[in-house]
Amino acid sequence: MSELAMRAEKLDAADDLRGKRDAFVLDTASDHAADAAGVYLDGNSLGALPAVVPGRVEDVVRRQWGELRIRSWEESGWWSAPERIGDRIAPLVGAAPGQVVVGDSTSVNVFKALVGAVRMAGEGRDEILVDATTFPTDGYIAQSAARMTGCTLRPVAPAQVPGALGDRTAAVLLNHVDYRTGRLHDLPALTAAVHGAGAYAVWDLCHSAGALPVGLDEHGVDLAVGCTYKYLNGGPGSPAYLYVRRELQDRFDSPLPGWNSHAEPFGMRSGYEPAPGALRGRVGTPDILSMLALEAALEVWDGVPVEAVRAKSLALTDFFLECVAAYVPEGRVECLTPVPHTERGSQIALRCDGAGDVMKRLIERGVVGDFRAPDVLRFGFTPLYVGFADVERAARVLAHTLG
């Protein structure tokens, strides 16, 4: 056994979060070659299945839907699920209760948040800044929001945002963690800069929620959105969420007013009157099956401080980089993820020739990450179920794969 493998064993033995691994459905040694058994490093795309979810979904389908039927809207709490589950997510993003509502996709929530921010900014502010390195859909939504609101759209690298702000800026849409490189952007400083210019900050938390502290309330973020199928392990297509800072809720004017966000949803009146609080972020009928699967999945977070998750994430990614440096032949990969902890999310992105084929071979050997064109290998580290032995094994298999 190598020195790094022995260190991995010791680190796993001392890991306070190691017991959480048993709360997930993961591969065993018999599922793959023994050298690469069950190394799942793609939680930044789709989190592993929490073991409690299948039984809960069966109950929702067989009893709540199958037996109670329409009564479940009240008796099983279906109607209040969006805000109830939002309150489960709130501590993971540093928000007090009553500010997060769950529902719709991330794209839909980006649209709601960005148009809502422009409407709050008011006359004279007709410019939207968008993260130039953003996930493509955020850019598409921003283009559409700009057309709808009569704004000019300016793509700007996050580091250049402070210098690009002006008295015409209405809203700024930024990613907390870059989806491709894993770079962590400075949410407190950038939010303060946006506020200093009199504009509104909208943050996409897809690659940070559940992996590191966010501090929405602490740093005065105006609006935020995020998905729940990555580090929150909600399942494929699980509903996203929208955060609206409490002080702004009475002014938040959603571009998608639906009957679910009406002050009197069953009044069936032709005129729209928004519900109070974060509820006005709702639109239509909630996706109950996926929403309640998410609620069950979030139980794995009971008793887990986000700070402990962050500490382990940094330790895992540090150790992975050390193992890659020790095992992989020099010059075969280049790390795109910043080394400083203050600039690193919970993934490592490696540039590599033939990255698409390399990832296919890694997956065949049981190490599951993903590939981003044209030449990036992405490895996501979900501290609730990834261990140090996984990290050492993944780096070793990567070295063997690269020859």
Secondary structure, DSSP 8 states (H G I E B T S, - for coil): --HHHHHHHHHHHT-TTGGGGGGEE---GGGS-GGGTTEE-BTTTS--EETTHHHHHHHIIIIIIIIIGGGHHHHT--TTHHHHHHHHHGGGGT--TTSEEE-S-HHHHHHHHHHHHHHHH-TT--EEEEETTS-HHHHHHHHHHHHHHT-EEEEE-GGGHHHH--TTEEEEEEESB-TTT-BB--HHHHHHHHHHTT-EEEEE-TTTTTTS---TTTTT--EEEE-SSSTT---TT---EEEE-GGGTTT---SS--GGGBSSTTT--SS--B-SGGGGG--SS--HHHHHHHHHHGGGGTT--HHHHHHHHHHHHHHHHHHHHHHS-TTSEEE-S-SSGGGB-SEEEEEETTHHHHHHHHHHTTEE-EEETTTEEEEE--TTT--HHHHHHHHHHHHHHH-
